[in-house]
Amino acid sequence: MVLRYFGIRVSDLDKSVKFYTEKLGLKLKRKGTMYHGGKWVLLEDPRSHQRLELNWYPEESPYSTSLEPEDRLDHIGFKVQNPAATFKRLTSQGATPALAPSDKHGVKGIYYVEDPDGNWLELF
Amino acid sequence: MVLRYFGIRVSDLDKSVKFYTEKLGLKLKRKGTMYHGGKWVLLEDPRSHQRLELNWYPEESPYSTSLEPEDRLDHIGFKVQNPAATFKRLTSQGATPALAPSDKHGVKGIYYVEDPDGNWLELF
């Protein structure tokens, strides 16, 4: 038994693939279509080999769901050289800032931005 | 920039640690307490090195949330030798079955069970 990947739901597959590959450096490993028309894209970090699967479901799929703000995993952790600089780069490229050290509930040295569906990405 | 782990919220930390270590074979790597009293436990699969962080928040934490059925990631993929046998073992040990090949929306050869908070685990 081997844990192979974590799968999250996305509302716009192309947008999410672009975000995770172009902005966060993950690589596309495989992709496919489910029997009910849903699509999946398996991404992998070339350094840590952690794997993220993006899952998109059409409206008629039995697994379709409207994504609510609470409807997401807790967070995904990215280790970066300079969290402040990466936070600045990602937010200047359009990512929504979630939490910075200077915010009320902020944590020293740790920054958070949102992915296109509102999942929190921790930059530590 | 390196993707290091995926973090999920749990409602009962001890129960979830036991589930993922004793039933699914993950190993405890590190654990700690957050400034607002929340607790985290970092688990790793010794074979694939995929990492899962369990996060628990006390009621007074700004990140506390009541976990709703929809409030979870899509699924976590476990590659297993014999999906049917692993499904049988986990459900006989108390895991809630989520989807089997014989179910209405079932997929050939793939079984799903729930973790203690209702996250779907795919056995493929």
gemmi code that builds the backbone of each chain (N, CA, C; Angstrom):
import gemmi

chains = {
    "A": [
        ("MET", (0.844, -1.193, 0.000), (0.000, 0.000, 0.000), (0.882, 1.246, 0.000)),
        ("VAL", (0.680, 2.089, -0.992), (1.531, 3.273, -1.127), (0.666, 4.510, -1.377)),
        ("LEU", (0.913, 5.563, -0.627), (0.218, 6.822, -0.863), (0.833, 7.451, -2.109)),
        ("ARG", (0.051, 7.624, -3.175), (0.612, 8.086, -4.441), (0.373, 9.565, -4.737)),
        ("TYR", (-0.778, 10.117, -4.327), (-1.053, 11.517, -4.651), (-2.213, 12.048, -3.825)),
        ("PHE", (-2.371, 13.376, -3.852), (-3.519, 14.046, -3.247), (-4.307, 14.694, -4.371)),
        ("GLY", (-5.616, 14.493, -4.362), (-6.452, 15.031, -5.434), (-7.368, 16.125, -4.927)),
        ("ILE", (-7.356, 17.268, -5.603), (-8.273, 18.340, -5.226), (-9.232, 18.616, -6.386)),
        ("ARG", (-10.375, 19.189, -6.056), (-11.357, 19.593, -7.073), (-11.028, 20.986, -7.577)),
        ("VAL", (-11.178, 21.194, -8.865), (-10.960, 22.536, -9.411), (-12.156, 22.922, -10.262)),
        ("SER", (-12.410, 24.232, -10.367), (-13.577, 24.684, -11.118), (-13.204, 25.048, -12.560)),
        ("ASP", (-11.907, 25.330, -12.807), (-11.445, 25.676, -14.157), (-10.103, 24.972, -14.341)),
        ("LEU", (-10.133, 23.853, -15.076), (-8.947, 22.994, -15.164), (-7.755, 23.707, -15.801)),
        ("ASP", (-7.974, 24.386, -16.937), (-6.863, 25.051, -17.624), (-6.200, 26.094, -16.732)),
        ("LYS", (-7.044, 26.862, -16.051), (-6.537, 27.914, -15.174), (-5.689, 27.319, -14.039)),
        ("SER", (-6.157, 26.236, -13.459), (-5.440, 25.621, -12.341), (-4.149, 24.947, -12.808)),
        ("VAL", (-4.181, 24.299, -13.983), (-2.957, 23.676, -14.509), (-1.906, 24.758, -14.737)),
        ("LYS", (-2.323, 25.865, -15.351), (-1.387, 26.973, -15.584), (-0.808, 27.506, -14.281)),
        ("PHE", (-1.669, 27.690, -13.286), (-1.240, 28.233, -12.000), (-0.178, 27.336, -11.368)),
        ("TYR", (-0.455, 26.041, -11.285), (0.465, 25.128, -10.590), (1.736, 24.828, -11.391)),
        ("THR", (1.655, 24.881, -12.722), (2.870, 24.604, -13.502), (3.679, 25.879, -13.739)),
        ("GLU", (3.039, 26.927, -14.226), (3.795, 28.131, -14.586), (4.235, 28.943, -13.372)),
        ("LYS", (3.396, 28.987, -12.333), (3.733, 29.842, -11.184), (4.395, 29.087, -10.043)),
        ("LEU", (4.100, 27.802, -9.910), (4.636, 27.048, -8.764), (5.620, 25.959, -9.169)),
        ("GLY", (5.854, 25.785, -10.458), (6.926, 24.889, -10.901), (6.621, 23.404, -10.923)),
        ("LEU", (5.348, 23.006, -10.787), (5.038, 21.576, -10.887), (5.058, 21.154, -12.360)),
        ("LYS", (5.273, 19.859, -12.601), (5.312, 19.346, -13.968), (4.130, 18.431, -14.229)),
        ("LEU", (3.611, 18.479, -15.463), (2.495, 17.617, -15.840), (3.023, 16.207, -16.087)),
        ("LYS", (2.470, 15.220, -15.373), (2.920, 13.832, -15.542), (1.977, 13.030, -16.433)),
        ("ARG", (0.698, 13.099, -16.140), (-0.292, 12.323, -16.886), (-1.616, 13.048, -16.833)),
        ("LYS", (-2.502, 12.743, -17.788), (-3.854, 13.274, -17.697), (-4.823, 12.307, -18.353)),
        ("GLY", (-6.102, 12.452, -18.040), (-7.067, 11.526, -18.602), (-8.486, 11.990, -18.374)),
        ("THR", (-9.416, 11.208, -18.912), (-10.839, 11.520, -18.797), (-11.539, 10.387, -18.067)),
        ("MET", (-12.432, 10.720, -17.144), (-13.174, 9.710, -16.390), (-14.393, 9.263, -17.198)),
        ("TYR", (-14.984, 8.129, -16.824), (-16.095, 7.571, -17.611), (-17.288, 8.518, -17.659)),
        ("HIS", (-17.413, 9.402, -16.638), (-18.560, 10.314, -16.603), (-18.219, 11.697, -17.165)),
        ("GLY", (-17.069, 11.775, -17.872), (-16.730, 13.039, -18.524), (-15.826, 13.945, -17.707)),
        ("GLY", (-15.583, 13.587, -16.458), (-14.654, 14.378, -15.646), (-13.240, 14.262, -16.194)),
        ("LYS", (-12.400, 15.225, -15.880), (-11.009, 15.185, -16.347), (-10.062, 15.281, -15.157)),
        ("TRP", (-8.911, 14.605, -15.270), (-7.892, 14.668, -14.219), (-6.531, 14.946, -14.830)),
        ("VAL", (-5.742, 15.685, -14.091), (-4.371, 16.001, -14.514), (-3.468, 15.741, -13.312)),
        ("LEU", (-2.486, 14.856, -13.489), (-1.557, 14.538, -12.403), (-0.301, 15.394, -12.552)),
        ("LEU", (-0.006, 16.158, -11.501), (1.172, 17.028, -11.494), (2.174, 16.491, -10.471)),
        ("GLU", (3.459, 16.778, -10.688), (4.476, 16.345, -9.718), (5.525, 17.429, -9.561)),
        ("ASP", (5.968, 17.615, -8.332), (7.085, 18.523, -8.094), (8.368, 17.783, -8.470)),
        ("PRO", (9.176, 18.314, -9.414), (10.367, 17.591, -9.879), (11.440, 17.429, -8.799)),
        ("ARG", (11.368, 18.207, -7.723), (12.378, 18.098, -6.666), (11.920, 17.193, -5.532)),
        ("SER", (10.737, 17.457, -4.967), (10.281, 16.653, -3.822), (9.500, 15.418, -4.259)),
        ("HIS", (9.075, 15.387, -5.529), (8.249, 14.305, -6.072), (6.880, 14.191, -5.405)),
        ("GLN", (6.446, 15.224, -4.669), (5.084, 15.237, -4.143), (4.144, 15.398, -5.335)),
        ("ARG", (3.020, 14.674, -5.294), (2.091, 14.676, -6.431), (0.732, 15.263, -6.085)),
        ("LEU", (0.241, 16.088, -6.987), (-1.053, 16.735, -6.844), (-1.897, 16.383, -8.065)),
        ("GLU", (-3.104, 15.874, -7.825), (-4.003, 15.599, -8.946), (-5.106, 16.642, -8.959)),
        ("LEU", (-5.326, 17.253, -10.119), (-6.421, 18.215, -10.274), (-7.591, 17.470, -10.908)),
        ("ASN", (-8.755, 17.594, -10.294), (-9.952, 16.901, -10.777), (-11.031, 17.901, -11.130)),
        ("TRP", (-11.532, 17.791, -12.340), (-12.613, 18.666, -12.780), (-13.808, 17.804, -13.179)),
        ("TYR", (-15.001, 18.187, -12.707), (-16.211, 17.417, -13.004), (-17.222, 18.266, -13.763)),
        ("PRO", (-17.765, 17.741, -14.891), (-18.815, 18.492, -15.593), (-20.099, 18.467, -14.759)),
        ("GLU", (-20.998, 19.387, -15.060), (-22.234, 19.524, -14.270), (-23.037, 18.234, -14.165)),
        ("GLU", (-23.025, 17.422, -15.235), (-23.850, 16.216, -15.241), (-23.176, 15.044, -14.514)),
        ("SER", (-21.945, 15.215, -14.069), (-21.238, 14.145, -13.358), (-21.852, 13.941, -11.973)),
        ("PRO", (-21.905, 12.665, -11.511), (-22.433, 12.435, -10.157), (-21.548, 13.066, -9.079)),
        ("TYR", (-20.324, 13.452, -9.440), (-19.404, 14.036, -8.453), (-19.294, 15.543, -8.573)),
        ("SER", (-20.104, 16.122, -9.461), (-20.087, 17.568, -9.609), (-20.564, 18.213, -8.317)),
        ("THR", (-19.977, 19.333, -7.968), (-20.370, 20.047, -6.761), (-20.015, 21.506, -6.980)),
        ("SER", (-20.848, 22.395, -6.477), (-20.461, 23.798, -6.569), (-19.435, 24.028, -5.467)),
        ("LEU", (-18.286, 24.592, -5.824), (-17.205, 24.769, -4.851), (-17.503, 25.954, -3.949)),
        ("GLU", (-17.700, 25.674, -2.672), (-17.951, 26.711, -1.681), (-16.607, 27.145, -1.085)),
        ("PRO", (-16.568, 28.341, -0.462), (-15.308, 28.804, 0.122), (-14.721, 27.806, 1.133)),
        ("GLU", (-15.591, 27.063, 1.844), (-15.075, 26.136, 2.857), (-14.694, 24.794, 2.243)),
        ("ASP", (-15.008, 24.630, 0.970), (-14.943, 23.331, 0.332), (-13.546, 23.078, -0.239)),
        ("ARG", (-12.593, 22.874, 0.625), (-11.213, 22.766, 0.167), (-10.391, 22.091, 1.249)),
        ("LEU", (-9.199, 21.698, 0.890), (-8.340, 21.104, 1.910), (-7.748, 22.220, 2.759)),
        ("ASP", (-7.088, 21.868, 3.843), (-6.601, 22.899, 4.747), (-5.555, 23.779, 4.064)),
        ("HIS", (-4.455, 23.205, 3.625), (-3.450, 23.971, 2.892), (-2.415, 23.039, 2.281)),
        ("ILE", (-1.630, 23.579, 1.348), (-0.546, 22.829, 0.714), (0.745, 23.574, 1.036)),
        ("GLY", (1.753, 22.865, 1.532), (2.971, 23.533, 1.984), (4.079, 23.573, 0.940)),
        ("PHE", (4.557, 24.772, 0.628), (5.691, 24.942, -0.286), (6.869, 25.530, 0.484)),
        ("LYS", (8.000, 24.827, 0.458), (9.210, 25.346, 1.099), (9.910, 26.258, 0.083)),
        ("VAL", (10.161, 27.500, 0.449), (10.783, 28.439, -0.499), (11.972, 29.140, 0.165)),
        ("GLN", (12.894, 29.614, -0.670), (14.093, 30.295, -0.175), (13.729, 31.568, 0.580)),
        ("ASN", (12.836, 32.356, -0.036), (12.497, 33.662, 0.521), (10.969, 33.853, 0.480)),
        ("PRO", (10.288, 33.474, 1.560), (8.812, 33.535, 1.556), (8.266, 34.913, 1.192)),
        ("ALA", (8.872, 35.983, 1.703), (8.367, 37.334, 1.410), (8.448, 37.640, -0.083)),
        ("ALA", (9.573, 37.265, -0.696), (9.753, 37.546, -2.126), (8.801, 36.712, -2.982)),
        ("THR", (8.603, 35.450, -2.602), (7.695, 34.591, -3.376), (6.255, 35.078, -3.228)),
        ("PHE", (5.887, 35.506, -2.026), (4.552, 36.077, -1.779), (4.337, 37.289, -2.683)),
        ("LYS", (5.350, 38.137, -2.757), (5.263, 39.351, -3.576), (5.118, 38.990, -5.061)),
        ("ARG", (5.927, 38.021, -5.515), (5.863, 37.617, -6.916), (4.486, 37.046, -7.258)),
        ("LEU", (3.988, 36.113, -6.433), (2.714, 35.456, -6.741), (1.541, 36.435, -6.700)),
        ("THR", (1.534, 37.320, -5.714), (0.411, 38.256, -5.640), (0.489, 39.282, -6.773)),
        ("SER", (1.713, 39.651, -7.177), (1.821, 40.588, -8.305), (1.409, 39.911, -9.600)),
        ("GLN", (1.451, 38.549, -9.621), (1.012, 37.805, -10.814), (-0.476, 37.464, -10.729)),
        ("GLY", (-1.150, 37.989, -9.725), (-2.606, 37.812, -9.675), (-3.133, 36.896, -8.589)),
        ("ALA", (-2.254, 36.193, -7.853), (-2.736, 35.313, -6.782), (-3.294, 36.179, -5.642)),
        ("THR", (-4.358, 35.712, -5.012), (-4.974, 36.451, -3.903), (-4.166, 36.217, -2.627)),
        ("PRO", (-3.741, 37.294, -1.957), (-3.029, 37.094, -0.693), (-3.999, 36.569, 0.365)),
        ("ALA", (-3.546, 35.628, 1.199), (-4.428, 35.069, 2.230), (-4.010, 35.544, 3.620)),
        ("LEU", (-2.725, 35.477, 3.932), (-2.264, 35.850, 5.266), (-0.778, 36.184, 5.207)),
        ("ALA", (-0.407, 37.293, 5.826), (0.998, 37.708, 5.879), (1.383, 37.879, 7.351)),
        ("PRO", (2.695, 37.855, 7.656), (3.121, 37.980, 9.056), (2.587, 39.242, 9.738)),
        ("SER", (2.362, 40.302, 8.968), (1.903, 41.555, 9.567), (0.401, 41.562, 9.847)),
        ("ASP", (-0.325, 40.572, 9.356), (-1.772, 40.522, 9.592), (-2.091, 40.115, 11.026)),
        ("LYS", (-3.342, 40.371, 11.433), (-3.771, 40.110, 12.810), (-3.405, 38.692, 13.278)),
        ("HIS", (-3.707, 37.681, 12.469), (-3.422, 36.307, 12.871), (-2.165, 35.771, 12.184)),
        ("GLY", (-1.331, 36.679, 11.699), (-0.137, 36.279, 10.959), (0.884, 35.518, 11.800)),
        ("VAL", (1.723, 34.740, 11.120), (2.774, 33.952, 11.770), (4.118, 34.439, 11.227)),
        ("LYS", (5.072, 34.651, 12.108), (6.376, 35.205, 11.721), (7.035, 34.391, 10.596)),
        ("GLY", (7.395, 35.069, 9.532), (8.141, 34.411, 8.454), (7.323, 33.551, 7.518)),
        ("ILE", (6.011, 33.437, 7.778), (5.193, 32.554, 6.939), (4.119, 33.351, 6.197)),
        ("TYR", (4.029, 33.101, 4.902), (3.069, 33.797, 4.041), (2.122, 32.784, 3.406)),
        ("TYR", (0.883, 33.223, 3.172), (-0.105, 32.362, 2.519), (-0.736, 33.097, 1.339)),
        ("VAL", (-0.876, 32.386, 0.218), (-1.656, 32.912, -0.907), (-2.712, 31.859, -1.251)),
        ("GLU", (-3.712, 32.260, -2.053), (-4.747, 31.317, -2.465), (-4.484, 30.800, -3.870)),
        ("ASP", (-4.861, 29.536, -4.113), (-4.828, 29.029, -5.487), (-6.132, 29.479, -6.163)),
        ("PRO", (-6.351, 29.180, -7.457), (-7.540, 29.712, -8.137), (-8.872, 29.324, -7.498)),
        ("ASP", (-8.903, 28.244, -6.696), (-10.155, 27.864, -6.033), (-10.189, 28.217, -4.559)),
        ("GLY", (-9.223, 28.993, -4.101), (-9.262, 29.423, -2.714), (-8.521, 28.523, -1.736)),
        ("ASN", (-7.878, 27.443, -2.229), (-7.047, 26.634, -1.337), (-5.858, 27.466, -0.878)),
        ("TRP", (-5.517, 27.367, 0.388), (-4.383, 28.139, 0.904), (-3.064, 27.439, 0.605)),
        ("LEU", (-2.100, 28.198, 0.074), (-0.746, 27.686, -0.158), (0.168, 28.357, 0.853)),
        ("GLU", (0.826, 27.555, 1.681), (1.742, 28.106, 2.686), (3.140, 28.213, 2.106)),
        ("LEU", (3.731, 29.385, 2.208), (5.113, 29.610, 1.748), (5.964, 29.718, 3.002)),
        ("PHE", (6.802, 28.717, 3.273), (7.578, 28.686, 4.519), (9.056, 28.460, 4.280)),
    ],
    "B": [
        ("MET", (11.689, 26.604, -4.816), (10.321, 26.354, -4.362), (10.011, 24.866, -4.472)),
        ("VAL", (9.642, 24.284, -3.368), (9.398, 22.839, -3.347), (8.075, 22.529, -2.660)),
        ("LEU", (7.238, 21.720, -3.286), (5.997, 21.287, -2.651), (6.369, 20.238, -1.602)),
        ("ARG", (6.111, 20.514, -0.330), (6.563, 19.613, 0.731), (5.477, 18.707, 1.294)),
        ("TYR", (4.238, 19.179, 1.388), (3.198, 18.331, 1.981), (1.816, 18.883, 1.674)),
        ("PHE", (0.808, 18.058, 1.942), (-0.595, 18.467, 1.850), (-1.174, 18.399, 3.260)),
        ("GLY", (-1.861, 19.448, 3.668), (-2.413, 19.492, 5.024), (-3.921, 19.434, 5.008)),
        ("ILE", (-4.496, 18.535, 5.792), (-5.948, 18.461, 5.905), (-6.362, 18.773, 7.347)),
        ("ARG", (-7.599, 19.225, 7.503), (-8.147, 19.478, 8.835), (-8.739, 18.189, 9.404)),
        ("VAL", (-8.564, 17.961, 10.682), (-9.173, 16.785, 11.306), (-9.928, 17.231, 12.549)),
        ("SER", (-10.960, 16.464, 12.910), (-11.766, 16.849, 14.074), (-11.293, 16.132, 15.338)),
        ("ASP", (-10.593, 14.998, 15.181), (-10.083, 14.243, 16.335), (-8.672, 13.789, 15.958)),
        ("LEU", (-7.668, 14.483, 16.489), (-6.281, 14.248, 16.052), (-5.811, 12.829, 16.359)),
        ("ASP", (-6.034, 12.344, 17.577), (-5.566, 10.997, 17.938), (-6.177, 9.933, 17.031)),
        ("LYS", (-7.475, 10.082, 16.800), (-8.185, 9.106, 15.967), (-7.613, 9.093, 14.537)),
        ("SER", (-7.340, 10.279, 14.000), (-6.833, 10.374, 12.634), (-5.387, 9.881, 12.538)),
        ("VAL", (-4.563, 10.187, 13.537), (-3.174, 9.695, 13.536), (-3.186, 8.168, 13.544)),
        ("LYS", (-4.014, 7.591, 14.420), (-4.111, 6.121, 14.484), (-4.553, 5.530, 13.148)),
        ("PHE", (-5.563, 6.153, 12.551), (-6.089, 5.652, 11.274), (-5.003, 5.638, 10.198)),
        ("TYR", (-4.312, 6.753, 10.032), (-3.333, 6.854, 8.946), (-2.046, 6.067, 9.214)),
        ("THR", (-1.678, 5.889, 10.496), (-0.446, 5.136, 10.779), (-0.742, 3.636, 10.898)),
        ("GLU", (-1.728, 3.281, 11.724), (-1.963, 1.853, 11.974), (-2.652, 1.148, 10.816)),
        ("LYS", (-3.567, 1.851, 10.133), (-4.329, 1.171, 9.079), (-3.763, 1.396, 7.686)),
        ("LEU", (-3.098, 2.538, 7.474), (-2.623, 2.846, 6.121), (-1.102, 2.877, 6.022)),
        ("GLY", (-0.403, 2.654, 7.115), (1.050, 2.480, 7.047), (1.891, 3.737, 6.972)),
        ("LEU", (1.320, 4.917, 7.204), (2.152, 6.126, 7.196), (2.951, 6.198, 8.501)),
        ("LYS", (4.060, 6.936, 8.473), (4.913, 7.077, 9.657), (4.873, 8.516, 10.168)),
        ("LEU", (4.928, 8.664, 11.492), (4.941, 9.994, 12.093), (6.347, 10.577, 11.944)),
        ("LYS", (6.449, 11.755, 11.329), (7.753, 12.391, 11.136), (8.025, 13.493, 12.172)),
        ("ARG", (7.054, 14.372, 12.339), (7.230, 15.497, 13.255), (5.855, 15.925, 13.754)),
        ("LYS", (5.840, 16.616, 14.911), (4.569, 17.202, 15.333), (4.848, 18.456, 16.141)),
        ("GLY", (3.831, 19.292, 16.288), (4.041, 20.534, 17.008), (2.740, 21.225, 17.338)),
        ("THR", (2.879, 22.352, 18.034), (1.712, 23.132, 18.441), (1.808, 24.523, 17.834)),
        ("MET", (0.701, 25.047, 17.330), (0.680, 26.386, 16.723), (0.489, 27.437, 17.819)),
        ("TYR", (0.776, 28.693, 17.484), (0.717, 29.745, 18.498), (-0.686, 29.911, 19.091)),
        ("HIS", (-1.724, 29.529, 18.330), (-3.100, 29.689, 18.812), (-3.643, 28.394, 19.416)),
        ("GLY", (-2.744, 27.430, 19.696), (-3.172, 26.212, 20.363), (-3.516, 25.055, 19.442)),
        ("GLY", (-3.513, 25.311, 18.141), (-3.757, 24.228, 17.195), (-2.594, 23.243, 17.220)),
        ("LYS", (-2.836, 22.032, 16.777), (-1.767, 21.029, 16.729), (-1.632, 20.469, 15.319)),
        ("TRP", (-0.370, 20.144, 14.962), (-0.138, 19.537, 13.653), (0.728, 18.308, 13.809)),
        ("VAL", (0.478, 17.323, 12.947), (1.272, 16.091, 12.924), (1.616, 15.811, 11.468)),
        ("LEU", (2.926, 15.726, 11.183), (3.369, 15.462, 9.814), (3.619, 13.969, 9.651)),
        ("LEU", (2.936, 13.371, 8.682), (3.082, 11.939, 8.399), (3.738, 11.758, 7.036)),
        ("GLU", (4.432, 10.635, 6.862), (5.054, 10.372, 5.545), (4.904, 8.898, 5.208)),
        ("ASP", (4.647, 8.642, 3.934), (4.638, 7.264, 3.475), (6.093, 6.837, 3.288)),
        ("PRO", (6.552, 5.756, 3.959), (7.964, 5.370, 3.880), (8.391, 4.896, 2.500)),
        ("ARG", (7.454, 4.557, 1.637), (7.805, 4.080, 0.299), (7.770, 5.206, -0.736)),
        ("SER", (6.655, 5.902, -0.826), (6.546, 6.960, -1.849), (7.057, 8.312, -1.357)),
        ("HIS", (7.222, 8.442, -0.031), (7.636, 9.711, 0.590), (6.625, 10.836, 0.412)),
        ("GLN", (5.391, 10.511, 0.022), (4.338, 11.524, -0.005), (4.020, 11.895, 1.434)),
        ("ARG", (3.807, 13.201, 1.674), (3.591, 13.672, 3.036), (2.204, 14.255, 3.264)),
        ("LEU", (1.620, 13.887, 4.389), (0.291, 14.357, 4.781), (0.408, 15.012, 6.147)),
        ("GLU", (-0.078, 16.246, 6.259), (-0.085, 16.905, 7.565), (-1.512, 16.942, 8.091)),
        ("LEU", (-1.687, 16.493, 9.326), (-2.996, 16.556, 9.982), (-3.012, 17.801, 10.855)),
        ("ASN", (-4.045, 18.623, 10.686), (-4.162, 19.869, 11.441), (-5.425, 19.867, 12.271)),
        ("TRP", (-5.265, 20.125, 13.557), (-6.420, 20.194, 14.449), (-6.447, 21.567, 15.109)),
        ("TYR", (-7.619, 22.210, 15.106), (-7.761, 23.550, 15.673), (-8.735, 23.547, 16.848)),
        ("PRO", (-8.344, 24.126, 17.990), (-9.289, 24.226, 19.105), (-10.362, 25.259, 18.766)),
        ("GLU", (-11.491, 25.201, 19.469), (-12.623, 26.078, 19.164), (-12.266, 27.562, 19.150)),
        ("GLU", (-11.339, 27.962, 20.046), (-11.010, 29.381, 20.148), (-10.013, 29.837, 19.083)),
        ("SER", (-9.501, 28.916, 18.278), (-8.551, 29.291, 17.226), (-9.265, 30.065, 16.119)),
        ("PRO", (-8.563, 31.063, 15.509), (-9.207, 31.778, 14.396), (-9.442, 30.870, 13.187)),
        ("TYR", (-8.805, 29.698, 13.175), (-8.958, 28.791, 12.039), (-9.891, 27.634, 12.326)),
        ("SER", (-10.521, 27.671, 13.509), (-11.460, 26.609, 13.849), (-12.647, 26.661, 12.898)),
        ("THR", (-13.158, 25.507, 12.539), (-14.306, 25.437, 11.652), (-15.024, 24.129, 11.942)),
        ("SER", (-16.333, 24.131, 11.890), (-17.035, 22.869, 12.043), (-16.905, 22.143, 10.719)),
        ("LEU", (-16.453, 20.902, 10.762), (-16.220, 20.166, 9.520), (-17.543, 19.670, 8.946)),
        ("GLU", (-17.880, 20.174, 7.775), (-19.101, 19.750, 7.094), (-18.750, 18.607, 6.144)),
        ("PRO", (-19.769, 17.821, 5.727), (-19.479, 16.701, 4.822), (-18.745, 17.137, 3.546)),
        ("GLU", (-19.024, 18.364, 3.080), (-18.397, 18.802, 1.825), (-17.027, 19.417, 2.069)),
        ("ASP", (-16.684, 19.547, 3.328), (-15.522, 20.338, 3.720), (-14.262, 19.466, 3.744)),
        ("ARG", (-13.791, 19.105, 2.587), (-12.688, 18.152, 2.512), (-12.071, 18.219, 1.138)),
        ("LEU", (-10.903, 17.624, 1.014), (-10.290, 17.602, -0.315), (-10.976, 16.523, -1.150)),
        ("ASP", (-10.691, 16.462, -2.425), (-11.397, 15.517, -3.287), (-11.113, 14.073, -2.872)),
        ("HIS", (-9.855, 13.663, -2.920), (-9.512, 12.318, -2.469), (-8.005, 12.164, -2.373)),
        ("ILE", (-7.559, 11.104, -1.707), (-6.138, 10.777, -1.584), (-5.954, 9.404, -2.210)),
        ("GLY", (-4.978, 9.274, -3.112), (-4.821, 8.016, -3.844), (-3.798, 7.071, -3.227)),
        ("PHE", (-4.218, 5.850, -2.927), (-3.311, 4.812, -2.434), (-3.229, 3.690, -3.466)),
        ("LYS", (-2.004, 3.400, -3.918), (-1.812, 2.288, -4.845), (-1.669, 1.022, -4.006)),
        ("VAL", (-2.496, 0.018, -4.255), (-2.436, -1.203, -3.451), (-2.388, -2.432, -4.366)),
        ("GLN", (-1.846, -3.520, -3.817), (-1.727, -4.772, -4.593), (-3.107, -5.300, -4.977)),
        ("ASN", (-4.019, -5.316, -3.999), (-5.326, -5.916, -4.218), (-6.419, -5.003, -3.641)),
        ("PRO", (-6.963, -4.104, -4.480), (-7.942, -3.129, -3.983), (-9.126, -3.767, -3.256)),
        ("ALA", (-9.641, -4.867, -3.782), (-10.807, -5.502, -3.159), (-10.469, -5.986, -1.751)),
        ("ALA", (-9.296, -6.602, -1.590), (-8.898, -7.136, -0.283), (-8.637, -6.007, 0.711)),
        ("THR", (-8.008, -4.920, 0.239), (-7.728, -3.792, 1.141), (-9.029, -3.111, 1.549)),
        ("PHE", (-9.965, -2.998, 0.616), (-11.290, -2.435, 0.908), (-11.980, -3.263, 1.995)),
        ("LYS", (-11.903, -4.579, 1.850), (-12.529, -5.491, 2.810), (-11.874, -5.338, 4.188)),
        ("ARG", (-10.542, -5.285, 4.213), (-9.834, -5.152, 5.486), (-10.199, -3.849, 6.183)),
        ("LEU", (-10.127, -2.730, 5.444), (-10.370, -1.423, 6.067), (-11.814, -1.289, 6.552)),
        ("THR", (-12.767, -1.753, 5.758), (-14.160, -1.631, 6.193), (-14.440, -2.573, 7.367)),
        ("SER", (-13.783, -3.738, 7.393), (-13.994, -4.644, 8.540), (-13.352, -4.064, 9.792)),
        ("GLN", (-12.365, -3.145, 9.613), (-11.736, -2.477, 10.759), (-12.470, -1.188, 11.122)),
        ("GLY", (-13.602, -0.947, 10.482), (-14.417, 0.190, 10.894), (-14.474, 1.369, 9.942)),
        ("ALA", (-13.681, 1.347, 8.874), (-13.729, 2.459, 7.909), (-15.060, 2.413, 7.154)),
        ("THR", (-15.624, 3.573, 6.863), (-16.891, 3.638, 6.145), (-16.642, 3.426, 4.648)),
        ("PRO", (-17.346, 2.471, 4.026), (-17.188, 2.292, 2.579), (-17.784, 3.490, 1.847)),
        ("ALA", (-17.126, 3.947, 0.790), (-17.634, 5.100, 0.045), (-18.163, 4.683, -1.322)),
        ("LEU", (-17.406, 3.873, -2.049), (-17.829, 3.488, -3.405), (-17.090, 2.207, -3.801)),
        ("ALA", (-17.836, 1.263, -4.345), (-17.246, 0.002, -4.815), (-17.609, -0.172, -6.289)),
        ("PRO", (-16.853, -1.016, -7.011), (-17.137, -1.218, -8.447), (-18.579, -1.630, -8.715)),
        ("SER", (-19.212, -2.338, -7.782), (-20.584, -2.815, -8.009), (-21.634, -1.740, -7.759)),
        ("ASP", (-21.241, -0.595, -7.192), (-22.199, 0.475, -6.933), (-22.596, 1.183, -8.231)),
        ("LYS", (-23.702, 1.940, -8.158), (-24.259, 2.614, -9.343), (-23.192, 3.429, -10.095)),
        ("HIS", (-22.409, 4.226, -9.372), (-21.410, 5.055, -10.040), (-20.005, 4.466, -9.895)),
        ("GLY", (-19.931, 3.175, -9.602), (-18.646, 2.514, -9.361), (-17.748, 2.468, -10.598)),
        ("VAL", (-16.465, 2.325, -10.352), (-15.473, 2.248, -11.425), (-14.773, 0.895, -11.304)),
        ("LYS", (-14.627, 0.191, -12.412), (-14.039, -1.159, -12.416), (-12.684, -1.200, -11.698)),
        ("GLY", (-12.567, -2.074, -10.721), (-11.278, -2.290, -10.057), (-10.882, -1.249, -9.030)),
        ("ILE", (-11.710, -0.210, -8.846), (-11.341, 0.851, -7.917), (-12.332, 0.934, -6.759)),
        ("TYR", (-11.785, 0.981, -5.561), (-12.603, 1.037, -4.334), (-12.279, 2.320, -3.569)),
        ("TYR", (-13.292, 2.838, -2.876), (-13.106, 4.034, -2.057), (-13.617, 3.787, -0.645)),
        ("VAL", (-12.842, 4.230, 0.347), (-13.323, 4.238, 1.734), (-13.143, 5.663, 2.256)),
        ("GLU", (-13.790, 5.955, 3.394), (-13.654, 7.281, 3.991), (-12.650, 7.269, 5.136)),
        ("ASP", (-11.924, 8.373, 5.319), (-11.101, 8.514, 6.516), (-12.021, 9.009, 7.649)),
        ("PRO", (-11.506, 9.190, 8.875), (-12.411, 9.542, 9.981), (-13.200, 10.835, 9.780)),
        ("ASP", (-12.740, 11.735, 8.887), (-13.502, 12.972, 8.647), (-14.268, 12.960, 7.331)),
        ("GLY", (-14.325, 11.814, 6.692), (-15.113, 11.726, 5.466), (-14.351, 11.996, 4.187)),
        ("ASN", (-13.007, 12.231, 4.278), (-12.218, 12.346, 3.050), (-12.198, 10.998, 2.345)),
        ("TRP", (-12.337, 11.006, 1.042), (-12.331, 9.750, 0.292), (-10.899, 9.274, 0.034)),
        ("LEU", (-10.646, 8.001, 0.297), (-9.352, 7.397, -0.015), (-9.575, 6.424, -1.167)),
        ("GLU", (-8.865, 6.651, -2.278), (-9.007, 5.782, -3.439), (-8.006, 4.637, -3.352)),
        ("LEU", (-8.482, 3.409, -3.480), (-7.610, 2.220, -3.488), (-7.567, 1.742, -4.925)),
        ("PHE", (-6.423, 1.942, -5.588), (-6.336, 1.572, -7.017), (-5.151, 0.664, -7.305)),
    ],
}
model = gemmi.Model(1)
for chain_id, residues in chains.items():
    chain = gemmi.Chain(chain_id)
    for i, (resn, *xyz) in enumerate(residues, 1):
        res = gemmi.Residue()
        res.name, res.seqid = resn, gemmi.SeqId(i, " ")
        for name, pos in zip(("N", "CA", "C"), xyz):
            atom = gemmi.Atom()
            atom.name, atom.element = name, gemmi.Element(name[0])
            atom.pos, atom.b_iso = gemmi.Position(*pos), 0.0
            res.add_atom(atom)
        chain.add_residue(res)
    model.add_chain(chain)
structure = gemmi.Structure()
structure.add_model(model)
structure.setup_entities()
